[in-house]
């Protein structure tokens, strides 16, 4: 069937940000603060993506795993001050934090400060920060297609309760997570359908106290459930505090394609079944769950990996493991190499990383001059994405992409014509941790003794 119709142009912003998740929220704030008229379209009714829609309050990728010092600054600090619970009282940049609030992981480095997002507060503060910057928000809107002219995306078709409409921006930040804009525009990408990391639907349980011993008991029950044929796959389980005696679980696991609507639907259906099964097992067999109650499952399933654009540069596992320097570095990554397997359950190996450069070239899709990506769809090997896909690392990419898109819109220059030094200087002025600041942070971790660093076993 072929449908031909005319669509109205509903907006002409300088910068269009697609997706208001971790990367998109920060991209929108950055672009608007840089003076660009900015429009954000988001499929849900609130911002935050993984943090709010998937129910994941941890600041993964925020710190050097060795020293606990932040490796991503700028807008991330604004969000953390506004929407995070923390024991820190001083400047965030010089504060040492534990790398995670998860029950098993939080026992490492007890002398450091704890920080994790208040999910409901994040929704409010993300709205506030975007609106105060001047960005316009359009929720309940998804990208349906892209109009491409030469090497430019000149129109983005969105669908919402108003029907179909076209947005004609000067520049686009694709923070969809799945590289929807880049893919619909015909840019090349990679997607390893058989080996991409599985999806997980988080859930919350209240009325109990989580301890490492309780977590170990939960793990044993899930292992037995697989042996009995009641459960096919699970991860962890990992559990982190949402509020007092209220924890969110990262435990369900579904192998599928997050860009296939059938698989995406199946992941959420199976995730809800598995979440309830897990809770029922815990309630029946673990004394700590005697008074526990099931609060909610996540509004949407968490997708770890789908399309990865082919950019001007590719982040590789070798780059991460050797902390390869990039002349065009615009952010830092620092999370474990944390690859969730598609064919096994339980805990998996976490390999510690030294903070590594994320190249501007990983944000620029081949063949397009006015589109930047930010987040887990950036140009990276699948093995490298195991580290770079996480929340705060995506925020750092979002600040870089939003800044570059605003500079492009004001100058009329394409992504490859912009002066990378100008982008880096603007990022530094806005508080980013790159260049000499990154060197200073890395030097602290480099000087630490092995016994002072967290072990991979702590993440299990």
Secondary structure, 3 states (H helix, E strand, C coil): CCCCCCCCEEECCCEEEECCCHHHHHHHHHHHHCCCCEEEECCCCCCCCCCCCCCCCCCCCCECCCCCEECCCCHHHHHHHHHEEECCCCCHHHCEECCCCECCCCCCCCCCECEEECHHHHHHHHHHHHHHHCCEEECCCEEEEEEEECCEEEEEEEEECCEEEEECCCEEEECCCCCHHHHHCCCCEECCCCCCCCEECCEEEECCCCCHHHHHHHHHHHHHHHHCCCCCCEEEEEEEEEECCEEEEEEECECCCCCCHHHHHHHHHHHHHHHHHHHHHHHHHCHHHCCCEEEEECCCCECCCCCEECECCCECHHHHHCCCCCCCEEEEECCCECCCCCCCCECCCCECCCCEEEEHHHHEECCCCCEEECCCCCCECHHHHHHHCCHHHHHHHHHHHHHHHHHHHHHCCCCCCCCHHHHHHHHHHCCCCCCHHHHHHHHHHHCCCHHHCCCHHHHC
